[in-house]
Amino acid sequence: MRLNRQSQDLYNKYKSASTLSGVGAGLTIGGVALAIIGVAAADKEETVSTSTYKEYQLSGPGVAVMTVGIISALAGTPMWIVGGIKKKNTRNAYLQEFGYSAHVPVQPSPYLQLKVAPNRMGLALVF
């Protein structure tokens, strides 16, 4: 099926949002994995020891891996959210413009969404 210009523009916006969402998801999931690996690999040095408690400090290359993971997850989460919202909005614009009976080249896929309610906020994975 050949797409007209307006349909092609919406499809390109959808693909761009899909790429943004995919990169964000990869950064978030990879960052969380790196953070967990970094905590596990970090050297734990005992700094203070008394009869009631022990205090540990993380050091070594594991801390660097953990830091990269945390930064990656913090950067990827907003990208994942924004990409998912743009995908949803573009798909809705396509359906509104061409009707629900039209062949839709943009299909729904899971995305991360920021949900805001009175006195609370959270993330939701939408299918």
N, C-alpha and C positions, 0 to 999 in steps of 0.2 A: 504494500500500500504506500502510495506516495503522499507525503504530508505537505499541506500548504504552508505558507510562510509563518502565519501566526501559530499554527500547530507546531512547527519546527522550533520556533522561539521558546514556546512553553516546554517542549521536550528538552531543549538545551539547558534551560533553567533547572529542570528536574535532574538532568544528568550532573550538573554542577553541584546541586544540593546533595545529590546522592554521593558524589565524591567527597564532599565536605563531611557528610555524616559517616562515611566509611573510614576516612582518615581519623576522625575524632573517636570513633569506636575502637579502632586499632590502637591509638595512643592511650586511651583510657584503660583498656583491658591489658595491653602490654605494660603500661605504667604500674598498674596494680600488681601484676606478676613480678615486675622488677623490684618493686618495693618489698614484697614478701621475700623474694630471694635475697635482697640486700640485708634485711633484718636477720635472716637465717645465717648469712655468711659473715656478718659483722663479728669482730672480736669483742668479747665482753670482758672488760677489765674491771676487777674489783677495786673500787677507790676508797671506800670506807667500810669497815667491818666492826660491828659491835656485837654484843651478845643478843641484842634484840632485832637488828636488821642488817642487811648488806646492801650497799649501793653499788650499782654497776654503771659503767659508761661504755657506749658503743664506739668502736674505732676501727680503722683499717679500710680496705677497699670496699667492704660491704656497705659502709656508710655512703660512699660515693654512688654505688649502684642504687641504694635506697633513695638517695636524694634525686637522682635522675628519674627514677620511677615515680616519685611523688610529683615532681614538676611535670612529667609527661602526662600523668593522670589528671592533674589540675588544668593543663592546657587542652587536653582532649575532650573533657566533659562538656565544656561550652560549645565546642565545635560539633559534637555529636548532637547536642540539643538543637542548636541553630539549624544544622543540616536537616534534621528530622522535621522541624517546623516548616522549613522552606519546601521540603518534599511534599508535605501534606497540603500546604497552601497552593503549590503549583498544580498538584493533582486535582484539587477542588476547583481551581480556575479552569483547568482543561475540561472537566466534566460540566461546569457551568456554561462554558463557551460553546461546546460541541454537543452537549446533551449526553445523557446517560446511556443512550443506545449506540453511541459512536464507539468505534474501536479505540480503546484507550491504550496508547503505547507506554504509559506510565502506570505501573502496578504498585499497589501498596506493599510495603515491607516493614519489618519491625524498626522502630526508632525510639530514641530516648526523649521524653518530654518533661518539661518542668511544670509541675502542677502547683498552682497557688490557690489557697483557700483562706478564709478569714482566720487569722492568728496562726497559720501554719503554711509550710511549703515543703514540697518533696519531689522526688524524681519518680517517673513511671516509665516502664518499658511497654510501649504500645504495639500491638500486633495488628 
